Amino acid sequence: MAFWIPIMMAASTAVTIMGQNQQKKNMRADAAWKKYDADLNFHINKQKELSKQTELLSEQRARGAASGTTVGTGSSLLIAVSDQEDFEYDMMLMAKGLALNHGATDSLLAGQMASQNLAMLGTAVSGATSIASYNKQQDWLDKKYGAEGTSGGKTN
């Protein structure tokens, strides 16, 4: 019997599983990169919005000073408070969007990991089944033709 064939089948199965495991590592790295990218974009957009809000508040104060009104009571203060509340609400929505983005990335990664784990299990089972089938076939051939007939010796 060619003893090396089952060994090669097992080695092939192992290499396939190692490749699938590497794909899992790549999936994790990709998810981490997507989260980093989302964090970076969030902070860039947050800084832009902070700058806009600072300009708006400065502009409101300058208009008020130019008109001779004082900040403290009245409609100019109500406008500034309303604008600040809108800004804070926008910041909260941006943070929620980031959290949702991270949740979606984590969920996608979990699904990919489960799928890859099942593929790895399938590869292992397939490899084991192939080896068992090969061995069973060789046993049958040994019984039918004798051990010499299947190992390259003379057949009767």
N, C-alpha and C positions, 0 to 999 in steps of 0.2 A: 504494500500500500504506500502511496506517496504521502508520507507523513507531513511533508512541508506545505501541502495545499491548505489544510485547516489552519496552520500557523499563519500563512499569508492572508487567509480570509479574516482571521482575528486581527491581524495587523492592519488590514484595510479598514475594518470596522473601527478600530481604535483611532486611526488617523482621521476618519470622517467625524468621529465624536470630538476629537480635538479641534477640528475646523469649526464645528458647530459651537463649541465652547468659546472659541475666538470671536465668532459672530456675536455671541452674548456680550462679550467685553466691548466690542465695537458699538453695540446697541446702547450699553450703559454710557459709554463715552459720548455718543451722539446726543443722548438725552441730557447729559450734564452740560454739553456745549449749548444746546437749545435753551436751557435754563439760564446759563450765564449770559447768552445773547439777549434774552428777554429782560434779565436784571439790568444789563447795561443800557438797553433802550429805555427801560423804565426810568433809570436815573438821569439819562440825557433829557428825556421829555419832562421829567419833574423839574430839572434845573431850568429848562426853557420856560416852563409855566411860572416858576418862581420869579424869573427875571421879568416876565410880562406883568405879573401881579405887582412887583415892586415899581415898575414904570407906571402902571395904572394908579397906584396909590400916590406916587410922587406927582403925577399929572393932576390928580384930584386936589391935592393940597395946594399945588401951584395955582390952579384955577380959583380955588377958594381965596387964596391970598390976593390974587390979582383983582378979584371982585370986591375985596374988602370985608368979606364975611369971616367970622371966626369959627373954627371947628369946635364943636362941643355940644351944640344943640341943632335941631332943625334938619332939613332935608339933606344937606350935604353929608351930615354924619350918617343918616339912614342909608344913603346911597353907598357910602364907603363900607358900612356894615354888611349891606346886602351883597356887594361885590366880594367882600371877604368870605362870606358864607358860601357864595357860589364857587369861589376858588377852593375852599376847603372840601366842598362836595366833589368837585372835579378831582382833587387829589385822592379822596377816598375811592372814587370810581377807578382811578388809575391803579391804585394799590389792589383793589378787588380784581381788576383785569389781570394783573400780574399773578395773583394767587390762582385765578382760574387757569391761566396759561400753564403755570407750574403743575396744577392738578391734572390738566389734560396730558401734559408730557409724562407725568408719573403713571397715569392710567395707560397710556399707549405703551410705555416701557413694560409695565406689568403684563400686558397682553402679549407683547413680543417675547418676553421671557418665558411665559407659560407655553407659548407655541414652540419656542426653541427647545424647551425641556421635553415636550412631547416628541419632537423630532429626534432628539438625542435618544430617548427611550425607544422609539421606533427603530432607530439605527442599531441599537444594541440588540433588540429582539430579532431584527432581521438578520443580523450577523450570526447570532447564536442559532437561529433556525437554519440558515444556510450551511453552517458547519455541521449541525446535526443531520441535515438532509444528505449532505455529502458523505458523512460517515455511514449513514444507513444504506446509501446506494453502494458504497464500497463493500459493506458487509454482505449485501445481497449478491454483488458480483463475485465476491470471494466464495460464497456458498455455491453459486451456479457454475463458475468456471474454475474454482480453486484459487488459492492465494497467488499462485504463480501466474495465472492467466490475467490478473488485473494489475500486476506490478511490473509488467514489461517482460516477464519470462515467457517460456514456450507455452502455447495453448494446445490443448488436446483436441 
